Structures are given as structure tokens and as C-alpha cells.
Amino acid sequence: MSDTAIRQDLDSDGILTLTIDCPGLSMNVINEAVSRDLAAAVERIRTDPDVKGAVITSGKPTGFLAGADLKGMNFAGGEAGAGSAEGRSRMARLFEGVFALNRLLRDLETAGKPVAAAVNGLALGGGLEIVLACHHRVVADDPKIQLGLPEVLVGLFPGAGGTQRLPRLMGVQGALMYLLQGKSLSPQEALGFGVVQELAPRDEVVARAKAWVKANPNAHVQPWDRKDFRFPGGVGHMNPAFAQTFMGGTAMAHRQSFGNMNQVKAILSAVYEGAQLPMDTAIRVESKYFAKVVADPQAGNMIRSLFVSKQAAEKGARRPKDEPKAETRKLGMLGAGLMGAGIAMVSAQAGIEVVLLDRDLEAAEKGKRYTEERLKKRKTSPDKMAEILGRIHPTTDYRDLEGCDLVIEAVFEDREIKRQVTQATEAVVGAGTIFGSNTSTLPITGLAEAWSSPENFIGIHFFSPVEKMPLVEIIVGQKTGPRAIARALDYVAQIRKTPIVVNDSRGFYTSRCFGTFVQEGLALLGEGVKPATIENVARHMGMPVGPLAVNDEVGLDLSHKVALQTRKDLGDAWRAGPGEKVIETMVGLGRHGRKNGKGFYVYPEDGSPKFLWPELAAHFPLSAHQPSPAEIRERLLFRQLVECARCFAEGVLETPEDGDLGAIFGWGFAPFTGGPFSHMDTLGLGEVVATLDRLKAAHGERFDAPALLREMAAKGETFYGRAAARKAA
């Protein structure tokens, strides 16, 4: 197979067509071959007198170019301090590496020949940066095409001129909205903002681009290289609009990220400084900040978890290899409550027929209306809505489950109720059908006792709201077989969710570890810490909401029921958690959370914003000594970390990748860390153990580090290093 990534074709008009077509890949990415071939093409444009201009396009039906090959990039930050001689040398090498593409695209736009982009599909990240370096941009007139710079979402920012060219085309304020949020433009939006110059039918983009090159032989100078160039909206620290943009933009960015995201600060700095400099200097400033971001472990951690591990999981990294692929055509959904209705919705949207069963028809019909209401909010077309709703069949009759490929139960967290519906289902579909439980706490091995063939019983744990939450936790019981694992993962792929695979445990991985965050927040409240401080510290450390707010969302009464079931199951082995007394008190006061408009927060009937219940201090008196925000943060963070480490030590988790994905996408663990295992590796396991020992001495056994963590710390190991060694063995 040829390793040529960019084909060169010179026509009779002297127009050189450069067709990007990465061999062996379904989508073009900027890799070593593309960079090499693009450099050769730029040199030919610059030096070959027969070349009058060029057009850059894609040979892939999937799109133009999806950005850099992040899997092939080396993010090795933190080996030497930036102040040391070795650190300066490393940073200098890193700068040269990241500046290479920036320099190449600058060479392209200053080669002295007109270059047009013929964009026939999505252009993201570095793909769009190549387009922006062209002198004219023709894009296929298709609203589904995405043009964007999404690097901020995985810990990076545009490093090939994106932070400099986009503001020069659409103005600083508009560009920052897209750069800081990673949002994409449609072709129509890009045309309106002046980012592209022409829309055309997909099969005409190359011809239109060629026609422009032929008609404009002298149009080879970018607007920003002309002496009369002015930024849309103006720039300069004396320009009121420019100054106000950064005052407001910095405040809003901090409000969203709380200063935790390196790439957000770097984007603001690169745009602010670069906008006031000539382009040749501006792109060096951009690369300086890009190198600084890459040098920090944060970028590598985020890319590994949010991109590499996520893609691997969605492509079946944990799927048993010998099991044939199996498509779910008909799903039996037991329980039409919030979770069951959500599962029915995403399944029907994926083209699966759903039998939605509940104890009475009114409840089942209500579950179907859940889908209808949400589709209406999304302004789904009547035909599409009818098609999706036509796949959901409410019923109370178990006989309607006949022919189901897969059955999932999402009934009350009560072992006896689950046993009854499980046995009633098996009587119709047979024990050979794969049965999944959506339980969030009850061990799968025990629930599987109600199914005659426990090898076909598995946990399929969704998160609420199902249609918005991307993660599904697959739980393997002691007797669960590979066919059940494969079927569950194939179903998750059908509904386009991200799966992790864990072994059985009370609370599994996500509920168990997330529960520690909530429980520690309750413990702090019970100790007399100000509730507003608890909530604010949690947000500032990167959690989406505070522990009190999330408990309200889950339901304080549900938390109480789970605690009672756990106490019943464990018997003499049960030990009360530090926050259970708080929950008992609140439930005793009739405060169940958002569901009844009163929990730790008050939810006004007029829809105005919620606020902390003013009487909390009367039931949980404030302590005279208030811990510092740093102390609260440490407890909320390390209580989660130690439980994650226990799950790894106990074999509930088999890979740190599943642990990081589950934490970020399951309960919103601070994404900027890359997940708890990436964070522990970055901190150093020795430092983690030392901190846990200090917290254990002050707050008790719940902070006790597991033996495996101590052993790994003593050996200087890391979780990801240990996993890599296991794969290599």
C-alpha cells in the first residue's frame, strides 16, 4: 500500500489539485504522512513555474479533515522543571515541534500563488486551520457539515494558526465564542461570518475553487498581510470594545472553568497578544502557549481519557473477541418510570422496537409520553416523531415480550420486586434471552439468582437523564458469560453510548465511588460546616454540582431506601456511613429533594432559582471552627480517590481507562484531571498515600489506603504504567 497521503494533479490551466486521502483510514487526519506531503506540495507551489495556483480538497466521502492524529501525538510533560537547563531545552524542542505545522501553513499562504480550499465535508481542528490558511474557501452547501475548532474540549487549543486567523476573519468577540466553547459553524453560518467566501453543491466545490484560482492569479495575499488590514470590531488595549471583550470574556471563562483549564487561559492569552501583533509573530505566540499547554500533564490526561480511551471503548475494546456481533431488534423494557422511559426513548431513536411494560397501562403510556414531550421540545418533524413513537409499545402483558432479543429491567430498587419481574419475564422469553438489570446499587450476582441461566444475566446501568448522559456501565456478575457481555456492548453501540465494563460489587463502580462524594458532603454538613461553602468548593474543584444539590436531584428518600436495603442485606456487617444521620433527619422532616420541592434546597413554585434551605443551620448547627476551602476540597476529592483505588484493588475495575471514563462521564468527576486514576498518577501515588494517611488520622477509616495502593506507591508505580505492563506481558 502506498503511503502517499496527498495526491498532486496538475491540469492544463496550471492549477495543482491537492487531494488529501490518508491510506488505510476512514477519515483524514493530520499525521506524519500528511505533514510530509503537504510540505512537499507547498514547496512545489512556491518553486514550480508551471504551477499557477492550487486547490486543496479531500478524497474521502466522510469529510475534509478531522484534525490532528491525537493518538499519535506525544504528550510527555513535566519531566524537568521549566527553570532548569534541561527544562529549557525540552521546552525549546517542544516549541519547535508544535510550531512546525504553524510554520508550514504560513508558508502555504505566503507562497506567492493563489490557493483555494474545496471543502466537501466536515473540517475540524487542524482541518479547518488548513482551510483558513487558503486564500479562498468554497464549502459544500450542506447544513450537516461542521466547521470548527473543538480542541478546547480535550484539553488543547488550536495550534496551527486557528487562534489568529479566525479572529482576523470574524472579529475577536465572535471568534472567542467558538474557540472557548469548541462549537462548530455550519457552512451557512461560516459564510455569514466571512469565514468562507462561497457555498456550492458538493459535487461542484472543486470546480468552483479551480474557477476562482484561474480568475484571480494575483489573489495570493491574505487580508492580514495587507497594510490597510483592520480587525473586524477593532483591536488594541485602547479600543473599548476589545478591552470589554476580554474583561467580560475572562470573567465568563473563569465562571465556567473556575481557572482549572489550562487551555482556556492559553486561548485568551494567545488571542489577546496575537491580535496586536503581525501574523508572523502572532503564530509564534500561539505556538508558545500551545507548547506550554502540552508540556503540562493535564493535556495528555484529558486527551487520553476524553478522546483515545473514549473512542477505544466505543469501538469495543472490552468486547469478547470470539462472540459474533448481535443486533438488538426488539427490546423488552420493564418499568416505564424516569429511567425506563429514557431507555425506551434512546432505543426507539436507534431504530429498535420497544415493548414498554409497567404495572398498569396508564404508567406505561406515561412512559411513552416522555419521549413525545422531549421530541417536541427538540422540534422534531412530525414524520420523524411518528416513526420513533411508533416503535414504542406500552403494555401490561408479559406475553408481549415474546421475541425480544434483549430485556432490561428498571423497576424499584427492591430485591423482591426485581425477582418477581425477572421470573415473570423468563416464563415468556426463556432463559436463553439476555436479561439486563438497570440497578444502581444491588449486586448483579444476587439478582441473577432469579434467572435460570445466570450466564445470561448482566447489569446494564444507565444514568439519568438517559437521553443526555453518555455513559452506560456494564456490570459482570460472578456467573455472567461472554455472550451476555458482547450482547450488552453491541446494544450500547447501537444506541451510541460510551460503555465501561466492571465486575460485580455493591454499588459497582460509579454509584459506589460517586456516593462517597455525596456522603462526604453530608458528613461535612453534619459536622457544622457552612452548606454554601461545601457546595461552592465542590463546584470550584471541578464537580458539576455540589453534593447537597446532587442529593436533592437523586432524591433524599431514595438515598434513605438504598441505605435501608444495604443495612438489611449486610446484617451484622453493616456500618453506618458518616452522612446517613443527615439523610434520616431530612427525610424525617418530609424533605425529599427536588421531587417534592424541598430538600437541602428550596425550589420555588414560580420557577425562580433554587436556594439553600435557610433552616439547615437549625438542624445542623454551625461549628465555631470552619475548615478552609482547601481542607474541604481535599476531603471531597480524596474520599473519591481512595474509593476508586479500592475498586481497582478489589478487581471491580480491571483497567484505569474504565475508571477514568466512568468517573468523568458517569458522575462528572473533574474532567480537567483526566479522571481519578490519571489524577493519582499525576500527583504521584506516594503523595496520594501520604495525604490519605493524614486524612485517616483526622477523619477515620474511610480514608484508609488499600494495600495495593501502598505497594504501588512503594515501588514507584502508576496505574497506567501497571496496565501497560499487563498488556505487554
Secondary structure as GFF3:
##gff-version 3
##sequence-region A 1 729
A	DSSP	beta_strand	6	10	.	.	.	ID=ss1
A	DSSP	beta_strand	15	20	.	.	.	ID=ss2
A	DSSP	alpha_helix	32	47	.	.	.	ID=ss3
A	DSSP	beta_strand	53	58	.	.	.	ID=ss4
A	DSSP	three_ten_helix	70	72	.	.	.	ID=ss5
A	DSSP	alpha_helix	85	109	.	.	.	ID=ss6
A	DSSP	beta_strand	115	119	.	.	.	ID=ss7
A	DSSP	beta_strand	123	124	.	.	.	ID=ss8
A	DSSP	alpha_helix	126	132	.	.	.	ID=ss9
A	DSSP	beta_strand	136	140	.	.	.	ID=ss10
A	DSSP	beta_strand	147	148	.	.	.	ID=ss11
A	DSSP	three_ten_helix	150	154	.	.	.	ID=ss12
A	DSSP	alpha_helix	162	170	.	.	.	ID=ss13
A	DSSP	alpha_helix	172	181	.	.	.	ID=ss14
A	DSSP	beta_strand	184	185	.	.	.	ID=ss15
A	DSSP	alpha_helix	187	192	.	.	.	ID=ss16
A	DSSP	beta_strand	198	200	.	.	.	ID=ss17
A	DSSP	three_ten_helix	202	204	.	.	.	ID=ss18
A	DSSP	alpha_helix	205	215	.	.	.	ID=ss19
A	DSSP	three_ten_helix	223	225	.	.	.	ID=ss20
A	DSSP	alpha_helix	240	257	.	.	.	ID=ss21
A	DSSP	alpha_helix	262	274	.	.	.	ID=ss22
A	DSSP	alpha_helix	279	295	.	.	.	ID=ss23
A	DSSP	alpha_helix	297	303	.	.	.	ID=ss24
A	DSSP	pi_helix	304	309	.	.	.	ID=ss25
A	DSSP	alpha_helix	310	314	.	.	.	ID=ss26
A	DSSP	beta_strand	330	334	.	.	.	ID=ss27
A	DSSP	alpha_helix	338	349	.	.	.	ID=ss28
A	DSSP	beta_strand	353	357	.	.	.	ID=ss29
A	DSSP	alpha_helix	361	377	.	.	.	ID=ss30
A	DSSP	alpha_helix	382	389	.	.	.	ID=ss31
A	DSSP	beta_strand	392	395	.	.	.	ID=ss32
A	DSSP	three_ten_helix	398	401	.	.	.	ID=ss33
A	DSSP	beta_strand	406	409	.	.	.	ID=ss34
A	DSSP	alpha_helix	415	429	.	.	.	ID=ss35
A	DSSP	beta_strand	434	437	.	.	.	ID=ss36
A	DSSP	alpha_helix	444	447	.	.	.	ID=ss37
A	DSSP	three_ten_helix	448	450	.	.	.	ID=ss38
A	DSSP	three_ten_helix	454	456	.	.	.	ID=ss39
A	DSSP	beta_strand	457	461	.	.	.	ID=ss40
A	DSSP	beta_strand	471	476	.	.	.	ID=ss41
A	DSSP	alpha_helix	482	494	.	.	.	ID=ss42
A	DSSP	beta_strand	498	503	.	.	.	ID=ss43
A	DSSP	alpha_helix	510	526	.	.	.	ID=ss44
A	DSSP	alpha_helix	531	540	.	.	.	ID=ss45
A	DSSP	alpha_helix	547	554	.	.	.	ID=ss46
A	DSSP	alpha_helix	556	570	.	.	.	ID=ss47
A	DSSP	three_ten_helix	571	573	.	.	.	ID=ss48
A	DSSP	alpha_helix	580	588	.	.	.	ID=ss49
A	DSSP	three_ten_helix	594	596	.	.	.	ID=ss50
A	DSSP	beta_strand	601	602	.	.	.	ID=ss51
A	DSSP	beta_strand	611	612	.	.	.	ID=ss52
A	DSSP	alpha_helix	616	619	.	.	.	ID=ss53
A	DSSP	alpha_helix	629	650	.	.	.	ID=ss54
A	DSSP	alpha_helix	656	667	.	.	.	ID=ss55
A	DSSP	three_ten_helix	671	673	.	.	.	ID=ss56
A	DSSP	alpha_helix	676	683	.	.	.	ID=ss57
A	DSSP	alpha_helix	685	699	.	.	.	ID=ss58
A	DSSP	three_ten_helix	701	703	.	.	.	ID=ss59
A	DSSP	alpha_helix	707	715	.	.	.	ID=ss60
A	DSSP	alpha_helix	719	728	.	.	.	ID=ss61
###
